[in-house]
Amino acid sequence: MSLRLSLMSLRAKRSNLFLFVILFFTFLSPRILEASPSVDVPLRHWSYDAIEKLAIIGLCDIADIGIRPVSRIKMAYSVKTAIDKARDYDKEFDWSEQDYLEALLNKLIGEFRIELVAIGVEVASTFDQPLPKNTLKLLNDVKFEKLYAKLDKDRLLFENKDGWILKDGFNARVKATAWAKLSNICAVSVTPSIRYSNEDTDVNIEDAHVRLNPTGWNTEYAIGRSSMWWGPGFHGSVLMTDNAFPLDSLRINNIWPFRLPWVFKKMGRWTGTWFISKLEKKFNPSYAWVTGWKLDYIPAGFMKLGIGHILQFGGKDVNMYGIHDFVGNSSLFFSSGGGTDEPENHIMSWDAQLFLRRIDRFLPIATGAKLYTEWGAEDESKSIPVDLASITGAYFTDVFKIPGFDLKAEIARFHKIFYTHFKYISGYMHKGNFIGHHAGGDSEDMALSAIFNFPDEYKFSATFSHMRRGLTQAFIETTNQIRLEFSLTNALNMYNIKDAEVTLFYELDDITNFENTGSTANNHIIGAEMTRRF
């Protein structure tokens, strides 16, 4: 037994060393890049879906698909790749597809013009409109969200909406974003918000961060408050989502995918991110720390593999770990001790994304597809990972060769002990909501979404989800949800109001065995959102 434990410890140390080498080159190795700091692209910004769609059909790099947020300068590099590949439109796509892709690409160029010019993209500097005279946005955009909620149980978490709790009756949220780039030193962004309901009004800072990009380094540093999403899924992810209120954190990520030196150059490209944050006083134990890293490997232009790790440690009356502990044992993966004396909680995930391009050449159901899976594990058996969660899905673009018509499908399952821990009683949560998948442990979730999107005009989506919570309990809570959403871009031009987007939506939640008790609930949510850019 002692020999077996020694061998496991040796393997863990070797794995740690290998990861430290990769993380060093990913984050700290110099690369000839001019300093051009920029703020985050908001987690729900339309450009993420646009870049993913272009990546699936082969017109964009896949390196940043499945990790959010990214900076505006990092997004500009993705757009640059699409511009470079756009010269082959006439060879790859028919005229109707070319028209759609050109509209989508022009919208991306218009959004990230400042950053594209900064990295030397000539087509952006000769675009239709003149460049802004400064990089100070005292008011970049304002978003109004007003909705009426008919709730049987008085209150409801608006899932994947930064921990927004809806109350029965009228609810509203107003967010305004301001940002500035201070020479080539740093970029600053702040998004204050007001959340209103019939019962109370809260004033929050939902996003506020400072980003630095040192000259000559392929690294960005960010400190402040923001939501994060790690994983290829659209309805949820194992480790990080925007289901809970945003975390106050220090983050580091690389800007451009990196290749290891020497004989490893031909192995493929790497990209990574890391953060550390402190949880709130009401968390049990109080003020626990949470840190995590995600490392992605791109062995080929059609495949991306990822590994992520979350560690909860410290807090009131919990022994703190030192640097030597992280280097000396398996804390990069799982704790080596296990049992009731374990001073930490580990959660890991592995994900894979496969991009199938131009499948219409042999199967006329879609132009392209992304197949993906994510597996989650906890350290329930000492240093041996136990598979306890899974997410599997598919994303089809331009279904039946209809430009802009996409389909997404996803299935997620979570064991009853997932997101729980005997030392961290509150579990993997922040301010009462799961940091990972909104379904939580002991659950399963299935979602299907149909989207029709035409750039600069309109977008319509219909999403159906079937979620079951408390699978091992006597009464299984079952929620059937339908959400219809219709957006108009520049819809108010007729009233001489430009740069505005209006979204109308309706959501129905049909719940049986609410909170595993045997009662029922029917929630109706009708809402309108308007985003005005300045």
Long-range contacts (C-beta under 8 A, 24 or more apart in sequence): 8-330, 8-336, 8-383, 9-329, 9-330, 9-336, 12-329, 12-330, 12-333, 12-336, 12-383, 13-328, 13-329, 13-330, 15-330, 15-332, 15-333, 16-326, 16-327, 16-330, 16-332, 16-333, 19-295, 19-332, 20-327, 22-260, 22-270, 22-272, 22-295, 23-272, 23-274, 23-293, 23-295, 25-258, 25-260, 25-261, 25-270, 26-254, 26-258, 26-270, 26-271, 26-272, 26-295, 27-219, 27-252, 27-253, 27-254, 27-272, 27-274, 28-217, 28-219, 29-218, 29-258, 30-216, 30-217, 30-218, 31-216, 31-217, 31-218, 31-255, 31-256, 31-258, 32-216, 33-213, 33-215, 33-216, 33-217, 33-218, 33-255, 33-256, 34-118, 34-119, 34-184, 34-215, 35-184, 35-185, 35-213, 35-214, 35-215, 35-216, 36-73, 36-115, 36-118, 36-119, 36-184, 36-213, 37-71, 37-73, 37-181, 37-184, 37-185, 37-186, 37-187, 37-211, 37-212, 37-213, 37-220, 38-71, 38-72, 38-73, 38-74, 38-76, 38-115, 38-181, 38-187, 38-211, 38-213, 39-71, 39-72, 39-179, 39-181, 39-187, 39-188, 39-189, 39-209, 39-211, 40-69, 40-70, 40-71, 40-72, 40-189, 40-207, 40-209, 40-211, 40-222, 40-226, 41-68, 41-69, 41-70, 41-71, 41-72, 41-75, 42-69, 42-177, 42-191, 42-207, 43-68, 43-69, 43-226, 43-227, 43-228, 43-229, 43-242, 44-242, 47-75, 47-108, 47-111, 47-112, 49-453, 50-104, 50-107, 50-108, 50-455, 51-75, 51-78, 51-79, 51-82, 51-108, 52-370, 52-395, 53-104, 53-397, 53-406, 54-82, 54-101, 54-104, 54-105, 55-355, 56-355, 56-356, 56-357, 56-368, 56-369, 56-370, 56-395, 56-397, 57-101, 57-357, 57-358, 57-367, 57-368, 57-397, 57-398, 58-85, 58-92, 58-301, 58-355, 58-357, 58-358, 58-368, 59-85, 59-86, 59-101, 60-85, 61-257, 62-298, 62-301, 62-302, 62-304, 62-353, 62-355, 63-257, 63-269, 63-271, 63-296, 63-298, 63-304, 64-271, 65-232, 65-304, 65-353, 65-370, 66-230, 66-231, 66-232, 66-296, 66-304, 66-306, 66-351, 66-353, 66-372, 67-229, 67-230, 67-271, 67-273, 67-294, 67-296, 68-228, 68-229, 69-226, 69-227, 69-228, 69-229, 70-253, 71-187, 71-211, 71-213, 71-220, 71-222, 71-255, 72-112, 72-114, 72-115, 73-115, 73-118, 73-119, 73-213, 73-255, 74-220, 74-255, 74-256, 75-112, 75-115, 76-112, 76-115, 76-116, 76-118, 76-119, 76-121, 77-119, 77-255, 77-256, 79-105, 79-108, 79-109, 79-112, 79-116, 79-121, 80-116, 80-119, 80-121, 82-108, 83-109, 83-121, 83-123, 92-358, 96-403, 97-367, 97-398, 97-401, 97-403, 99-403, 100-403, 100-404, 100-454, 100-455, 101-403, 103-454, 103-455, 103-456, 104-455, 106-455, 107-455, 107-456, 135-180, 135-181, 136-180, 136-181, 137-177, 137-178, 137-179, 137-180, 137-534, 138-178, 139-176, 139-177, 139-178, 139-534, 140-177, 140-178, 140-179, 140-533, 140-534, 141-176, 141-177, 141-531, 141-532, 141-533, 141-534, 142-174, 142-175, 142-176, 142-177, 142-531, 142-532, 142-534, 143-173, 143-174, 143-175, 143-176, 143-529, 143-530, 143-531, 143-532, 144-172, 144-173, 144-174, 144-529, 144-530, 144-531, 144-532, 145-172, 145-173, 145-174, 145-175, 145-527, 145-528, 145-529, 146-170, 146-171, 146-172, 146-527, 146-528, 146-529, 147-171, 147-172, 147-525, 147-526, 147-527, 147-528, 148-525, 148-526, 148-527, 149-523, 149-524, 149-525, 150-523, 150-524, 150-525, 151-521, 151-523, 152-514, 152-520, 152-521, 152-522, 152-523, 153-514, 153-521, 156-509, 156-523, 157-243, 157-433, 157-438, 159-243, 159-438, 160-236, 160-241, 160-242, 160-243, 160-438, 161-242, 161-243, 162-206, 162-227, 162-242, 162-244, 162-245, 162-246, 163-243, 163-244, 163-245, 163-246, 163-430, 163-431, 163-432, 163-433, 164-195, 166-197, 166-525, 167-197, 167-198, 167-199, 168-198, 169-197, 169-198, 170-196, 170-197, 170-198, 171-195, 171-196, 171-197, 172-196, 172-197, 175-206, 177-207, 184-215, 185-212, 186-210, 186-211, 186-212, 186-213, 187-211, 204-245, 206-246, 207-246, 213-255, 218-254, 218-255, 218-256, 218-258, 219-252, 219-253, 219-254, 219-255, 220-252, 220-253, 220-254, 220-255, 221-250, 221-251, 221-252, 222-250, 222-251, 222-252, 222-253, 223-249, 223-250, 223-251, 224-248, 224-249, 225-249, 226-251, 228-275, 230-273, 230-292, 230-294, 230-308, 230-349, 231-306, 231-308, 231-349, 231-351, 231-374, 231-391, 232-351, 232-353, 232-370, 232-372, 232-374, 232-393, 233-372, 233-374, 233-391, 233-393, 233-410, 233-412, 234-393, 234-395, 234-408, 234-410, 234-447, 234-449, 235-393, 235-410, 235-412, 235-445, 235-447, 235-449, 235-465, 236-391, 236-410, 236-412, 236-436, 236-437, 236-438, 236-439, 236-445, 237-374, 237-391, 237-436, 237-437, 238-308, 238-347, 238-349, 238-374, 238-375, 238-376, 238-389, 238-391, 238-436, 238-437, 239-292, 239-294, 239-308, 239-310, 239-347, 239-349, 239-376, 239-435, 239-436, 240-292, 240-308, 240-310, 240-435, 240-436, 241-434, 241-435, 241-436, 241-437, 241-438, 243-433, 243-434, 243-435, 243-436, 243-437, 243-438, 244-429, 244-430, 244-431, 244-432, 244-433, 244-434, 244-435, 245-430, 245-431, 245-433, 247-275, 247-277, 247-290, 247-430, 247-435, 248-277, 248-278, 249-275, 249-276, 249-277, 250-275, 250-276, 250-277, 251-275, 257-298, 267-299, 268-297, 268-298, 268-299, 268-300, 269-297, 269-298, 270-295, 270-296, 270-297, 270-298, 271-295, 271-296, 271-298, 272-296, 279-315, 279-426, 279-430, 280-430, 280-431, 282-431, 283-315, 283-424, 283-426, 283-429, 283-430, 284-424, 284-425, 284-426, 285-315, 285-316, 285-317, 285-318, 285-423, 285-424, 285-425, 286-315, 286-316, 287-314, 287-315, 287-316, 288-312, 288-313, 288-314, 288-315, 288-318, 288-424, 289-313, 289-314, 289-315, 290-435, 301-355, 302-354, 302-355, 302-356, 302-357, 303-352, 303-353, 303-354, 303-355, 304-352, 304-353, 304-355, 305-350, 305-351, 305-352, 305-353, 306-349, 306-350, 306-351, 306-352, 306-353, 307-348, 307-349, 307-350, 307-351, 308-348, 308-349, 308-350, 308-351, 309-333, 309-346, 309-347, 309-348, 310-346, 310-347, 310-348, 310-428, 311-344, 311-345, 311-346, 312-344, 312-345, 312-421, 312-424, 312-428, 313-343, 313-344, 313-345, 315-424, 318-343, 318-423, 319-343, 330-383, 333-383, 333-385, 334-379, 334-382, 334-383, 334-384, 334-385, 335-379, 335-382, 335-383, 336-382, 336-383, 337-382, 338-379, 338-380, 338-381, 338-382, 338-383, 340-422, 342-379, 342-423, 343-423, 344-423, 345-378, 345-379, 345-421, 345-423, 345-424, 345-428, 346-378, 346-379, 347-376, 347-377, 347-378, 347-418, 347-419, 347-428, 347-436, 348-376, 348-377, 348-378, 348-385, 349-374, 349-375, 349-376, 349-377, 349-389, 350-374, 350-375, 351-375, 360-398, 360-401, 364-400, 364-401, 365-396, 365-399, 365-400, 366-396, 366-397, 366-398, 366-399, 366-400, 366-401, 366-407, 367-397, 367-398, 367-401, 368-396, 368-397, 368-398, 369-394, 369-395, 369-396, 369-397, 370-394, 370-395, 376-414, 376-418, 378-417, 378-418, 380-417, 388-414, 388-415, 388-417, 388-418, 389-413, 389-414, 389-415, 389-418, 389-437, 391-437, 402-452, 403-454, 404-452, 404-453, 404-454, 404-455, 405-450, 405-451, 405-452, 406-450, 406-451, 406-452, 406-453, 407-448, 407-449, 407-450, 407-451, 408-447, 408-448, 408-449, 408-451, 409-447, 409-448, 409-449, 410-445, 410-446, 410-447, 410-448, 411-444, 411-445, 411-446, 412-437, 412-439, 412-443, 412-444, 412-445, 412-446, 413-443, 413-444, 413-445, 414-439, 414-440, 414-441, 414-442, 414-443, 414-444, 415-441, 415-442, 416-441, 416-442, 416-471, 416-472, 417-441, 418-442, 439-467, 439-469, 440-469, 442-469, 442-470, 442-471, 442-472, 442-473, 443-467, 443-468, 443-469, 443-470, 443-471, 444-468, 444-471, 455-489, 456-489, 456-490, 457-488, 457-489, 458-486, 458-487, 458-488, 458-489, 459-485, 459-486, 459-487, 459-489, 460-485, 460-486, 460-487, 461-485, 469-516, 470-513, 470-516, 473-516, 474-516, 475-513, 475-516, 475-517, 475-518, 476-513, 476-516, 477-511, 477-512, 477-513, 477-514, 477-515, 477-516, 478-511, 478-512, 478-513, 479-509, 479-510, 479-511, 480-509, 480-510, 481-507, 481-508, 481-509, 481-510, 482-507, 482-508, 483-507, 483-508, 497-532, 499-532, 499-533, 499-534, 500-530, 500-531, 500-532, 500-533, 501-530, 501-531, 502-528, 502-529, 502-530, 503-528, 503-529, 503-530, 504-528, 505-529
